[in-house]
Amino acid sequence: MSNRDSSLFLVLGVIGVDASTKEAALMYLDGAGVPVLPVLNLTLGFNTGVSFGMFAADGPGGWWAIVLVTLVVSAVVAWLWHRSRGRLERFGYAAILGGALGNLVDRIPDGAVTDFIDLHAGGWHFPTFNLADVGITAGVVMLLMATITGAFAGRTASGSGRP
């Protein structure tokens, strides 16, 4: 199996696991929160904005704007994923694409993304998030690692592709 085939499974896996966990959150959680660890609750929430609630979209105009921007960004990430050569680079783009599409699929019916992971410590709460967000974050970390380690296949600092 090629890296491209394996990374396609990552795209589909992120979408599937994200959808499944969001469905479970909708079935079993309410806004009160369920303590899991001293720093982790499962708390149902809905995000009408983009990452961590920024740029909340009120009304149909905002919803369409977020959906269109997500589609454009997803298309660019898919293009970068398709042309990537290094394994870490390819898996980074795949995780980002899976997360973006997972949140898009969730947003389209209701105009909001289901969030349920609540990290907190000492009275401070990180914005509630979901597994699509974890995929996006992990993908960005993989791309940073690929950049730092020079794992972008066949590329040099000059961009000529020759060593």
C-alpha positions, -999 to 999 in steps of 0.1 A, spaced: 0 0 0 14 34 -10 17 64 13 -11 81 -7 -34 51 -1 -25 50 36 -31 87 40 -65 84 23 -74 61 51 -63 88 76 -86 113 59 -115 90 60 -107 78 95 -106 113 110 -140 120 93 -155 88 106 -141 89 142 -151 126 144 -187 119 132 -190 89 156 -178 108 187 -200 138 179 -230 115 175 -222 99 209 -218 134 225 -252 144 212 -268 112 225 -252 111 260 -240 146 270 -257 178 281 -242 211 290 -234 201 326 -203 182 317 -190 148 328 -157 148 346 -133 122 331 -99 134 346 -90 162 369 -82 183 338 -108 169 314 -146 171 312 -169 160 284 -193 189 279 -217 193 249 -213 226 231 -220 241 197 -196 264 178 -211 286 150 -176 301 144 -144 287 132 -115 275 154 -123 279 191 -154 300 184 -136 328 166 -156 346 139 -190 333 150 -214 333 122 -249 346 129 -275 343 102 -274 327 68 -247 351 53 -222 341 80 -230 304 76 -224 306 38 -192 325 43 -178 299 67 -189 270 45 -174 286 13 -141 294 31 -139 259 44 -145 245 10 -118 266 -6 -93 258 22 -101 221 19 -96 222 -18 -62 239 -13 -52 213 13 -64 185 -9 -42 198 -37 -12 201 -14 -19 166 -1 -21 152 -37 12 168 -47 31 160 -15 59 135 -16 72 130 19 53 106 42 51 130 71 40 159 48 13 137 32 0 125 65 0 161 79 -22 173 50 -44 142 53 -51 149 90 -59 185 83 -82 176 54 -100 150 74 -105 174 103 -117 202 80 -142 179 62 -154 164 94 -163 198 108 -178 209 75 -201 178 74 -212 186 109 -217 223 102 -238 220 70 -271 208 86 -273 231 116 -248 259 110 -228 248 140 -201 223 149 -205 199 178 -178 203 205 -174 182 236 -138 180 248 -132 205 277 -97 208 290 -92 229 321 -69 236 350 -71 259 380 -104 275 369 -91 282 333 -109 264 305 -94 259 270 -121 264 243 -142 233 239 -132 213 208 -138 179 190 -117 152 173 -118 170 139 -100 198 157 -75 173 171 -69 160 135 -63 196 122 -39 203 151 -20 170 147 -17 177 109 -2 211 116 22 196 140 32 170 114 38 197 88 59 217 112 79 185 120 84 178 83 96 214 78 120 213 108 134 180 98 136 187 61 112 159 53 95 178 25 107 153 -1 131 166 -28 129 202 -17 157 225 -5 158 259 11 162 274 -24 131 256 -36 149 242 -67 143 206 -57 179 198 -62 203 190 -33 
